[in-house]
């Protein structure tokens, strides 16, 4: 029986595979294997025992089906795992799971899963940032209306609008890269975090253990690694989901017919927008991104709650984390991939941008105030002059005449007013903002590329 929409509707296979039961077991076997190597290196168990355990764990000898059979008997997943390993070893049998507790295996295996997924997320961020960079380069000079409170405001460019989003994604990438070393840790210090079974050099053994796995070392655990690490991981994902929703909402708004400046790609040959209204071309992908982004952010609440446990540990975090981490990870990958696709095929209507801008002469009121100030009128007085002219006129020519009449004593001419209504001359540092945003993004994408293991 298939229940979760992840199984039949949402998510990409490469991300979902990392959070399958089979991949989790593979990661746990790798933890058991690495722990035996570290123990043998420090003389805690015989080397032949370690070699035997490694052979069983890495040689496809321990089968998922057998683990599940044993779990029905033991009612304990890690005990089932260790028994399944024990069935496949001889010299290693006395030392399977030596010095470990269940969450040494569970938490370290989860870190391995997140580590594998983090390469995918790095690639996702790379692609979205690259698309935004391309839009900025192409449209940094494409003048359009700015909008605040849903109302027309001073002019911007479409490139500048995209630069705002690229700045956010650049910071998300930096937070992601800076946070992963804190998130990706392992432990083998036993049921209360002392490493008593291993001995006084338990931290040294653990350090060697995590080095085999490419993880950091949790040096002050209880029975579990610090859940603040998982909260940080989900916080990064949540922050990204805010930007994915914000950007998709912007696209949806700009696609509204009364604005019509931007639109999603629509495959006119076969795609259907509505079962009842055949003319509809809805921004369905952006709406899908918005919906899933909201769901993603909900998963951090149970993660917060599950991070509060009794004493050195209880089970209140266990079940919920089987949802919070996989679902958030799989869905943020899916959303970022969808967003990249939308951006790569986004239709930009520069003519409509110009038309909307030209029809909204009142959007240049800030420019008019500046012109009046430059003619010697105090700013507050100039602001009131333009405000009164704006609310008492209904056409561009009326506005020009009203301002000239009120400010002619200060030498303000019709030409001065008309010049102030030219949007392209009132863009301030827009070009430099776009340029500096691009430069920062390129540097951050280089770090992401290295993290993702790209060769370019």
FENKA-V875663 format. One record per backbone hydrogen bond with DSSP energy under -0.5 kcal/mol. CO is the residue of the C=O (numbers start at 1). NH is the residue of the N-H. E is the energy in kcal/mol with one decimal. If there is no record, write none. Layout:
<<CO:NH:E> <CO:NH:E>>
//
This chain:
<<1:3:-0.5> <4:7:-1.8> <4:8:-0.5> <5:8:-0.5> <5:9:-3.0> <5:10:-2.1> <12:15:-0.6> <12:16:-2.6> <13:17:-2.5> <14:18:-0.6> <15:18:-0.6> <15:19:-0.7> <16:19:-1.0> <17:20:-1.3> <20:24:-2.1> <21:25:-2.4> <22:26:-2.3> <23:27:-2.4> <24:28:-2.4> <25:29:-2.6> <26:30:-1.7> <27:31:-1.8> <28:32:-2.4> <29:33:-2.3> <30:34:-2.8> <31:35:-2.5> <32:36:-1.6> <33:37:-1.8> <34:38:-2.3> <35:39:-2.4> <36:40:-2.3> <37:41:-2.3> <38:42:-1.1> <39:44:-3.1> <39:45:-0.6> <40:43:-1.6> <46:50:-1.9> <47:51:-2.6> <48:52:-1.8> <49:53:-2.2> <50:54:-2.9> <51:55:-2.2> <52:56:-2.0> <53:57:-2.6> <54:58:-2.5> <55:59:-1.1> <56:61:-1.0> <56:62:-0.8> <61:63:-0.7> <63:67:-1.9> <64:68:-2.3> <65:69:-1.9> <66:70:-2.3> <67:71:-2.1> <68:72:-1.4> <69:73:-0.8> <70:74:-2.8> <71:75:-2.8> <76:80:-2.1> <77:81:-1.9> <78:82:-2.7> <79:83:-2.1> <80:84:-2.1> <81:85:-2.1> <82:86:-2.5> <83:87:-1.7> <85:88:-2.0> <86:89:-1.1> <90:93:-1.2> <92:95:-2.1> <92:96:-0.5> <93:96:-0.9> <95:98:-1.9> <97:100:-1.7> <101:104:-1.3> <101:105:-1.2> <102:105:-0.5> <102:106:-2.8> <103:107:-2.0> <104:108:-1.0> <105:109:-2.5> <106:110:-2.3> <107:111:-2.0> <108:112:-1.8> <109:113:-2.0> <110:114:-2.8> <111:115:-2.7> <112:116:-2.1> <113:117:-2.5> <114:118:-2.7> <115:119:-0.9> <116:119:-0.6> <116:120:-0.8> <117:120:-0.7> <117:121:-2.3> <118:122:-2.2> <119:123:-1.8> <120:124:-2.4> <121:125:-2.5> <122:126:-2.2> <123:127:-2.2> <124:128:-2.2> <125:129:-2.6> <126:130:-2.2> <127:131:-1.9> <128:132:-2.2> <129:133:-2.5> <130:134:-2.0> <131:135:-2.0> <132:136:-2.2> <133:137:-2.6> <134:138:-2.1> <135:139:-2.3> <136:140:-1.0> <139:142:-1.3> <139:159:-2.4> <141:143:-1.1> <142:158:-2.5> <144:156:-2.6> <146:153:-3.1> <148:151:-2.4> <151:148:-2.0> <153:146:-0.8> <154:146:-0.7> <156:144:-2.8> <157:161:-2.1> <158:162:-2.2> <159:163:-1.8> <160:164:-1.6> <161:165:-1.1> <162:166:-2.7> <163:167:-2.5> <164:168:-1.5> <165:169:-2.5> <166:170:-2.4> <167:171:-1.9> <168:172:-2.5> <169:173:-2.4> <170:174:-2.0> <171:175:-2.7> <172:176:-2.7> <173:177:-2.7> <174:178:-2.7> <175:179:-2.2> <176:180:-1.8> <177:181:-0.5> <179:182:-1.1> <179:183:-1.7> <180:184:-3.0> <183:185:-1.5> <184:216:-2.7> <186:218:-2.3> <189:195:-2.7> <190:193:-0.6> <195:198:-0.5> <195:199:-2.5> <199:202:-1.7> <201:205:-2.0> <202:206:-2.8> <203:207:-2.4> <204:208:-1.8> <205:209:-2.4> <206:210:-2.8> <207:211:-1.6> <208:212:-1.5> <209:213:-0.8> <210:214:-0.8> <210:215:-2.4> <211:214:-0.6> <216:186:-2.2> <217:219:-0.9> <224:222:-1.8> <226:229:-1.5> <227:231:-2.2> <228:232:-2.2> <229:233:-2.0> <230:234:-2.6> <231:235:-2.3> <232:236:-2.1> <233:237:-1.9> <234:238:-3.1> <235:239:-2.5> <236:240:-2.1> <237:241:-2.4> <238:242:-1.6> <239:243:-1.4> <240:244:-2.3> <241:245:-2.1> <242:246:-2.6> <243:247:-2.7> <244:248:-2.1> <245:249:-2.6> <246:250:-1.9> <247:251:-2.2> <248:252:-2.2> <249:253:-2.4> <250:254:-2.6> <251:255:-1.3> <252:256:-0.6> <253:256:-1.1> <254:261:-1.6> <254:262:-1.3> <256:259:-2.6> <256:260:-2.6> <261:349:-2.9> <263:347:-3.0> <266:268:-1.4> <267:270:-0.8> <267:271:-2.3> <276:278:-0.6> <277:280:-1.9> <282:284:-2.0> <283:287:-2.0> <284:288:-2.3> <285:289:-2.5> <286:290:-2.1> <287:291:-2.4> <288:292:-2.4> <289:293:-2.4> <290:294:-1.6> <291:295:-1.5> <292:296:-2.7> <293:297:-1.6> <294:298:-0.8> <295:298:-1.0> <295:299:-0.7> <296:299:-1.4> <297:300:-0.9> <298:301:-1.0> <298:302:-0.6> <299:303:-1.2> <300:304:-2.6> <301:305:-2.3> <302:306:-3.0> <303:307:-0.8> <304:307:-0.9> <305:308:-1.4> <307:309:-0.8> <310:313:-1.7> <312:223:-2.0> <315:318:-0.8> <315:319:-0.7> <317:321:-1.8> <318:322:-0.6> <319:322:-1.2> <320:323:-1.8> <320:324:-2.6> <321:325:-0.9> <321:326:-0.5> <323:327:-2.4> <324:328:-1.6> <325:329:-2.2> <326:330:-2.9> <327:331:-2.3> <328:332:-2.1> <329:333:-1.9> <330:334:-1.9> <331:335:-2.8> <332:336:-2.4> <333:337:-2.2> <334:338:-2.2> <335:339:-2.7> <336:340:-2.5> <337:341:-1.8> <338:342:-2.3> <339:343:-2.7> <340:344:-2.1> <341:345:-1.0> <342:345:-0.7> <343:346:-1.0> <346:348:-0.6> <347:263:-1.9> <347:349:-0.6> <348:350:-1.0> <349:353:-1.7> <350:354:-2.3> <351:355:-2.4> <352:356:-2.7> <353:357:-2.1> <354:358:-2.9> <355:359:-1.7> <357:360:-1.3> <360:363:-1.6> <361:364:-1.7> <362:365:-1.5> <364:368:-2.0> <365:369:-2.2> <366:370:-2.0> <367:371:-2.3> <368:372:-2.2> <369:373:-2.4> <370:374:-2.4> <371:375:-0.8> <372:375:-0.7> <372:377:-2.1> <373:376:-2.2> <378:382:-2.9> <379:383:-3.0> <380:384:-2.0> <381:385:-2.2> <382:386:-2.4> <383:387:-2.3> <384:388:-2.6> <385:389:-2.0> <386:390:-2.3> <387:391:-2.1> <388:392:-1.1> <389:393:-0.6> <390:393:-0.6> <395:399:-2.1> <396:400:-2.5> <397:401:-2.3> <398:402:-2.5> <399:403:-2.3> <400:404:-2.4> <401:405:-2.4> <402:406:-1.9> <403:407:-2.1> <404:408:-1.3> <407:410:-1.7> <407:412:-1.5> <408:411:-2.0> <413:417:-1.8> <414:418:-2.7> <415:419:-2.7> <416:420:-1.7> <417:421:-0.9> <418:421:-0.7> <419:422:-1.5> <421:423:-0.8> <422:425:-1.2> <423:426:-2.1> <427:430:-2.1> <429:433:-2.8> <430:434:-2.5> <431:435:-2.1> <432:436:-2.8> <433:437:-2.3> <434:438:-2.2> <435:439:-2.2> <436:440:-2.2> <437:441:-2.2> <438:442:-2.6> <439:443:-1.7> <440:444:-2.2> <441:445:-3.0> <442:446:-1.4> <443:447:-1.3> <444:448:-2.4> <445:449:-2.7> <446:450:-1.9> <447:451:-2.2> <448:452:-2.8> <449:453:-0.6> <449:454:-2.4> <450:453:-0.7>>
//
